[in-house]
């Protein structure tokens, strides 16, 4: 009978696992969300910890940070798996705590993938330089020869799908359960086709990033509707974004969600929370337009949409923002199945850009 012997080995392994952790951390500092068989660990500096997290929360603009959180934590999980290490999240200060709290609002299953430690990174753990530009992929295998028990990376943002390529189904399972209804918004069904558009202006206009443009959106929506031929009898467009007045100006018949009491309305603006917008996209957005292509929240809305069928404004138009400064590799940031759109020389006709 090998069972007692095997059980003994497993018990000793569990003791070894916990004792190894306690060499680094006291029991009060460990908040174990998910036990792992890996005896080596990896963490990262992270920019999306949102040092002004409480301000973001009070101003109800969590979407500006939520997309960054999803990128950083999803990417760190992918990096950890490629190296057979356990991903660690340090609750170093209020910003990191808010980051974890914000992530749990939308994707509690994502937060559960981490070993959470209630302290700053120990000074005995050295920094390892990795991922120096926001949106350019670096192969994690360059770290595979590091023998340290704990690797702490200096990288931030990690905005490349390649870090978590092939994980979409699992990532969808990490999202919180969808509500039964989304008040004021149409439901995708046998009769109703739902197209979704994300808009971002505000801070993008100030920072010089590629902000949403009404002329482009109008033409792109018409182009996509013609391209995505459907036999459904009703076609509706739902808008998510930070500027309701701007969104109402795009098409004359656009209503706010709370005022949408008729099924005949074609254009509707969501007034739900960012986390509920994410869940709505997962359940209802059959095709998606990302009109401010460097919006990370918009990116995730498209990524989680029903068919992951996304069109986006070609980031190379006007060469603005992070792309201008060499911080973005188009092929690292956008999925190859997504379609870039831009104007032809007449500034009116929508054409497909190069990937």
C-alpha positions in Angstrom: 0.0 0.0 0.0 1.5 3.3 -1.2 -1.3 5.5 0.1 0.2 6.3 3.5 3.5 7.0 2.0 2.1 9.3 -0.7 -0.1 11.1 1.9 3.0 11.7 4.0 4.9 13.2 1.1 2.0 15.6 0.3 1.8 16.6 4.0 5.5 17.3 4.1 5.2 19.3 0.9 2.5 21.5 2.3 4.5 22.2 5.5 7.6 23.0 3.3 5.5 25.4 1.2 4.2 27.3 4.2 7.5 27.3 6.0 9.2 28.7 2.9 6.8 31.5 2.7 7.2 32.3 6.4 11.0 32.7 5.8 9.9 35.8 3.9 6.7 36.9 5.6 5.0 36.6 9.0 1.7 34.9 9.3 -0.2 38.2 9.7 1.2 39.4 6.4 -0.1 36.4 4.3 -3.5 36.7 2.8 -3.5 33.5 0.6 -6.1 33.8 -2.2 -5.0 30.8 -4.1 -2.6 28.0 -3.0 0.0 27.0 -5.6 2.3 24.1 -6.0 5.1 26.5 -7.2 7.8 27.2 -4.7 9.1 30.3 -6.5 7.4 33.6 -6.8 7.2 36.7 -9.0 5.8 40.2 -8.6 6.1 43.6 -10.2 6.1 47.3 -9.5 2.9 48.1 -11.4 1.8 51.6 -12.4 -2.0 50.9 -12.4 -2.0 50.8 -8.6 -3.5 54.2 -9.1 -1.8 56.4 -6.4 -4.9 58.6 -6.6 -7.2 55.6 -6.4 -9.5 57.1 -3.8 -9.9 60.2 -5.9 -10.8 58.2 -8.9 -13.3 56.3 -6.9 -15.0 59.4 -5.5 -15.2 61.0 -9.0 -16.8 57.8 -10.5 -14.2 57.5 -13.2 -12.9 54.1 -12.3 -12.8 53.1 -15.9 -9.7 55.2 -16.4 -7.8 52.8 -14.1 -9.7 49.5 -14.5 -8.3 48.8 -18.0 -4.8 49.3 -16.7 -5.4 47.0 -13.7 -6.7 44.2 -16.0 -3.7 44.5 -18.3 -1.1 44.4 -15.5 -2.6 41.6 -13.5 -3.5 39.4 -16.4 -0.1 39.9 -17.9 1.7 39.1 -14.6 -0.3 35.9 -14.4 0.8 34.9 -17.9 4.4 35.8 -17.1 4.3 33.7 -13.9 2.9 30.7 -15.7 5.5 30.8 -18.4 8.2 30.7 -15.6 6.4 28.2 -13.3 6.2 30.8 -10.6 3.4 32.0 -8.2 2.2 35.5 -8.9 2.4 37.7 -5.8 0.6 41.0 -5.1 2.0 43.2 -2.4 -0.3 45.5 -0.5 2.4 48.1 -0.2 0.3 51.1 0.3 -3.3 52.5 -0.2 -2.8 52.7 -3.9 -2.1 49.0 -4.3 -5.0 48.1 -1.9 -7.3 50.2 -4.1 -6.0 48.5 -7.2 -6.9 45.1 -5.8 -10.3 46.3 -4.5 -11.1 47.8 -8.0 -10.1 44.6 -9.7 -12.4 42.6 -7.5 -15.4 44.8 -8.6 -15.1 43.5 -12.2 -13.0 40.4 -12.1 -12.8 38.7 -8.6 -11.5 35.6 -10.2 -8.5 37.5 -11.5 -7.6 38.8 -8.0 -7.9 35.2 -6.7 -5.0 34.1 -8.9 -2.5 36.0 -6.7 -0.8 35.3 -3.4 -1.6 38.5 -1.6 0.9 39.8 0.9 0.0 42.6 3.3 3.3 44.6 3.2 5.8 46.3 1.0 8.3 44.3 -1.1 11.1 43.2 1.3 14.4 45.0 0.7 16.1 41.6 0.5 14.4 41.0 -2.9 16.3 42.7 -5.7 14.7 44.5 -8.6 14.9 42.9 -12.1 14.5 45.2 -15.1 11.8 44.0 -17.4 9.2 45.5 -19.8 10.5 49.0 -20.0 7.9 50.4 -22.5 4.2 50.3 -21.9 2.9 48.5 -24.9 5.8 46.5 -26.3 6.0 42.8 -25.5 9.1 41.2 -24.1 9.5 37.5 -24.0 9.4 36.4 -20.3 11.7 33.5 -21.1 14.6 35.9 -20.8 13.9 35.6 -17.0 14.0 31.8 -17.0 17.7 31.5 -15.9 17.2 33.6 -12.8 17.5 31.3 -9.8 16.2 33.7 -7.1 13.3 32.4 -5.1 11.5 35.7 -5.6 11.7 37.9 -8.8 10.4 41.4 -8.5 10.1 43.1 -11.8 10.4 46.9 -12.5 7.9 46.8 -15.3 4.6 48.7 -15.5 1.5 48.7 -17.7 2.2 45.4 -19.5 -0.2 46.4 -22.3 0.3 43.5 -24.7 -2.2 40.6 -25.3 0.8 38.4 -25.9 1.5 38.0 -22.2 -1.9 36.2 -21.8 -2.5 34.9 -25.3 -4.8 31.9 -25.3 -6.3 32.7 -21.9 -9.5 34.5 -23.0 -11.9 31.8 -22.0 -10.4 31.6 -18.5 -10.3 35.4 -18.2 -14.1 35.5 -19.0 -14.6 33.1 -16.2 -12.9 35.5 -13.8 -15.5 38.2 -14.3 -18.2 38.6 -11.7 -21.7 37.2 -12.5 -23.7 39.3 -14.8 -26.9 40.9 -13.6 -30.2 39.6 -15.0 -30.9 42.9 -16.8 -29.1 46.1 -17.8 -31.7 48.9 -17.4 -32.3 51.0 -20.5 -30.0 49.0 -22.8 -31.0 46.6 -25.6 -30.5 42.9 -25.3 -28.8 40.9 -28.0 -31.3 38.2 -29.1 -32.8 36.5 -32.2 -34.3 39.8 -33.3 -31.9 42.4 -32.0 -28.3 43.0 -33.3 -26.2 45.1 -30.9 -23.2 47.0 -32.0 -21.1 48.8 -29.3 -18.9 51.9 -29.4 -16.5 53.1 -26.8 -15.7 56.8 -26.6 -13.0 58.6 -24.7 -12.1 62.3 -24.9 -11.5 64.2 -21.6 -8.0 63.4 -20.5 -7.0 62.2 -24.0 -7.6 65.7 -25.4 -5.4 67.2 -22.7 -2.6 64.6 -23.0 -2.5 64.7 -26.8 -3.6 61.2 -27.3 -5.9 60.0 -30.1 -9.3 61.1 -28.7 -12.7 60.0 -30.1 -13.9 62.0 -33.1 -17.6 62.3 -34.0 -17.0 62.5 -37.8 -14.9 59.3 -37.6 -17.5 57.5 -35.4 -20.4 58.3 -37.7 -18.7 57.1 -40.8 -17.2 54.0 -39.0 -20.6 53.0 -37.6 -22.1 53.1 -41.0 -19.2 51.2 -42.5 -19.4 48.5 -39.9 -23.2 48.2 -40.2 -22.9 47.6 -43.9 -19.9 45.2 -43.5 -21.6 43.2 -40.7 -24.7 42.2 -42.6 -27.3 40.6 -40.4 -30.7 39.2 -40.9 -31.9 40.5 -37.5 -34.8 42.9 -37.8 -33.5 45.5 -35.3 -30.1 47.1 -35.2 -29.0 49.1 -32.2 -25.8 50.9 -31.2 -24.8 51.2 -27.6 -22.2 53.8 -26.5 -19.9 53.7 -23.5 -17.8 56.6 -22.5 -16.8 59.7 -20.4 -18.7 62.5 -22.3 -22.5 62.0 -22.6 -23.0 65.4 -24.4 -20.5 64.4 -27.0 -22.0 61.0 -27.5 -25.5 62.5 -27.9 -24.1 64.8 -30.7 -22.9 61.9 -32.9 -26.4 60.9 -34.1 -29.6 62.9 -33.6 -31.7 60.0 -32.2 -29.3 59.1 -29.4 -30.9 58.7 -25.9 -29.5 58.2 -22.5 -30.1 54.7 -21.1 -32.3 55.9 -18.3 -34.5 57.7 -20.9 -34.7 54.7 -23.2 -38.3 53.5 -22.7 -38.8 52.4 -26.3 -37.5 49.4 -28.2 -37.4 51.6 -31.4 -34.5 53.7 -30.3 -31.4 53.0 -32.4 -28.6 54.8 -30.4 -28.4 54.4 -26.6 -25.8 55.7 -24.1 -25.0 53.4 -21.2 -25.1 55.0 -17.7 -24.1 51.9 -15.9 -20.9 51.4 -13.8 -17.7 50.5 -15.6 -17.9 46.9 -14.2 -21.4 46.5 -15.5 -20.4 47.9 -18.9 -17.8 45.2 -19.1 -20.4 42.5 -18.2 -22.9 44.0 -20.7 -20.3 43.8 -23.5 -19.6 40.1 -22.6 -23.3 39.3 -23.0 -24.6 41.6 -25.7 -21.9 43.4 -27.9 -21.9 41.4 -31.1 -19.4 43.8 -32.8 -17.3 46.5 -31.2 -15.8 49.9 -32.3 -12.9 51.2 -30.3 -12.9 54.9 -31.3 -10.0 56.0 -29.0 -7.6 53.2 -29.8 -5.3 53.6 -26.8 -8.1 53.5 -24.2 -7.3 50.4 -22.2 -10.8 50.2 -20.8 -12.2 50.3 -24.3 -9.7 47.6 -25.3 -11.1 45.3 -22.6 -14.7 46.0 -23.5 -13.9 44.9 -27.0 -11.8 41.9 -25.9 -14.6 40.6 -23.7 -17.4 41.2 -26.2 -19.4 38.2 -27.4 -17.5 37.4 -30.5 -14.3 39.4 -29.8 -15.0 41.1 -33.1 -13.4 44.5 -32.9 -12.8 47.4 -35.2 -10.5 50.3 -34.0 -9.3 53.7 -35.2 -5.9 53.2 -36.7 -3.5 54.4 -34.0 -1.0 55.5 -36.7 -3.2 58.3 -37.9 -1.6 61.6 -36.9 1.1 59.7 -34.9 0.0 61.0 -31.5 0.4 59.8 -27.9 2.5 56.9 -26.9 2.8 55.6 -30.5 4.5 58.8 -31.5 7.2 58.2 -28.8 7.9 54.6 -29.7 6.0 53.2 -26.7 3.6 51.0 -28.7 4.0 48.1 -31.1 0.8 47.8 -33.0 1.2 44.0 -33.3 1.8 43.6 -29.6 -1.1 45.8 -28.5 -4.0 44.8 -30.9 -5.0 41.3 -31.7 -4.4 40.2 -35.3 -8.1 39.4 -35.7 -9.1 43.0 -35.0 -9.6 45.4 -37.9 -8.0 48.9 -38.0 -10.0 51.6 -39.7 -9.1 55.0 -41.1 -10.2 57.7 -43.6 -9.2 57.6 -47.2 -7.7 60.8 -48.6 -11.1 62.3 -49.0 -11.5 62.3 -45.2 -14.9 60.7 -45.6 -14.6 57.2 -46.9 -13.7 54.6 -44.3 -11.0 52.1 -45.4 -9.2 49.3 -43.6 -5.7 50.2 -42.4 -2.6 48.0 -42.3 -2.0 45.7 -39.4 
